Amino acid sequence: VAAQKCRKRKLNAILNLEEDVCNLQTQKESLKKEHSQCSKSINQIKQKLNNLYHDIFSRLRDDQGRPVNPRQYVIHCSSNGSVFLIPKHLAKSEQKQDNRKEQKQK
């Protein structure tokens, strides 16, 4: 009788584990679909941002009325909502300083 109960418990444990595996596989597939959708959304947002960036630069002019070169400048948005054009070399050094501040805070 003890051996029979042991076999039954073992069989129940196996059945429960098989059910858990099935549930986890379903969850995995669902998460894969969600990940795929999120990746598509991110790519769409990146494309829209890129289009907006190019549209903004196509409309910008310097003091002499010449188009602003997007290879030389970047658009910088400050925390108070102000928007600036900054030369790329200055933006890179500013970004490095921001990264250092973040690392120190951690």
C-alpha positions as CSV (number, residue, x, y, z in Angstrom):
1,V,0.0,0.0,0.0
2,A,2.8,2.4,0.9
3,A,4.5,1.7,-2.5
4,Q,1.3,2.2,-4.3
5,K,0.8,5.6,-2.5
6,C,4.4,6.6,-3.4
7,R,3.8,5.7,-7.0
8,K,0.6,7.7,-7.1
9,R,2.3,10.8,-5.5
10,K,5.1,10.4,-8.0
11,L,2.7,10.2,-10.9
12,N,0.8,13.3,-9.6
13,A,4.0,15.2,-9.3
14,I,4.9,14.3,-12.9
15,L,1.5,15.3,-14.1
16,N,1.7,18.6,-12.2
17,L,5.2,19.3,-13.7
18,E,4.0,18.5,-17.2
19,E,1.1,20.9,-16.7
20,D,3.5,23.6,-15.4
21,V,5.7,23.1,-18.5
22,C,2.7,23.4,-20.8
23,N,1.7,26.6,-19.0
24,L,5.2,28.0,-19.2
25,Q,5.4,27.3,-22.9
26,T,2.2,29.1,-23.5
27,Q,3.4,32.0,-21.4
28,K,6.7,32.0,-23.3
29,E,4.9,32.2,-26.7
30,S,2.7,35.1,-25.3
31,L,5.8,36.9,-24.1
32,K,7.5,36.4,-27.5
33,K,4.5,37.9,-29.3
34,E,4.5,40.8,-26.8
35,H,8.2,41.4,-27.3
36,S,7.8,41.4,-31.1
37,Q,5.0,43.9,-30.8
38,C,7.1,46.1,-28.5
39,S,10.0,45.9,-30.9
40,K,7.8,47.0,-33.8
41,S,6.4,49.9,-31.8
42,I,9.9,51.0,-30.8
43,N,11.1,50.9,-34.4
44,Q,8.1,52.9,-35.5
45,I,8.7,55.5,-32.8
46,K,12.4,55.6,-33.8
47,Q,11.4,56.2,-37.4
48,K,8.9,58.9,-36.5
49,L,11.5,60.6,-34.3
50,N,14.1,60.4,-37.1
51,N,11.6,61.9,-39.6
52,L,10.8,64.7,-37.1
53,Y,14.5,65.3,-36.6
54,H,15.1,65.6,-40.3
55,D,12.0,67.8,-40.8
56,I,13.1,70.2,-38.0
57,F,16.6,70.4,-39.5
58,S,15.2,71.0,-43.0
59,R,13.5,74.1,-41.6
60,L,16.3,75.5,-39.5
61,R,18.5,78.3,-40.9
62,D,21.6,80.0,-39.5
63,D,22.2,83.7,-39.2
64,Q,23.0,84.1,-42.9
65,G,19.9,82.1,-43.9
66,R,21.7,78.9,-44.8
67,P,20.4,75.5,-43.8
68,V,21.8,74.1,-40.6
69,N,23.9,71.0,-41.1
70,P,22.5,68.1,-39.0
71,R,26.0,66.4,-39.1
72,Q,27.4,69.3,-37.1
73,Y,24.6,70.1,-34.7
74,V,22.2,68.2,-32.4
75,I,18.9,69.2,-30.9
76,H,19.1,69.3,-27.1
77,C,16.0,69.4,-24.9
78,S,16.5,70.6,-21.4
79,S,14.5,69.5,-18.4
80,N,12.6,72.8,-18.3
81,G,11.3,72.3,-21.9
82,S,13.8,74.6,-23.6
83,V,15.2,73.4,-27.0
84,F,18.7,74.3,-28.2
85,L,20.9,73.6,-31.1
86,I,24.3,72.5,-29.8
87,P,27.4,71.6,-31.8
88,K,28.0,67.9,-31.8
89,H,31.4,68.0,-30.2
90,L,29.9,70.0,-27.2
91,A,27.0,67.6,-26.9
92,K,29.3,64.6,-26.7
93,S,31.4,66.2,-23.9
94,E,28.2,67.2,-22.1
95,Q,26.8,63.6,-22.4
96,K,30.0,62.3,-20.9
97,Q,29.7,64.6,-18.0
98,D,26.0,63.5,-17.5
99,N,27.1,59.9,-17.5
100,R,29.8,60.6,-14.9
101,K,27.2,62.3,-12.7
102,E,24.9,59.3,-13.0
103,Q,27.6,56.9,-12.1
104,K,28.6,58.9,-9.0
105,Q,25.0,58.9,-7.9
106,K,24.8,55.1,-8.1
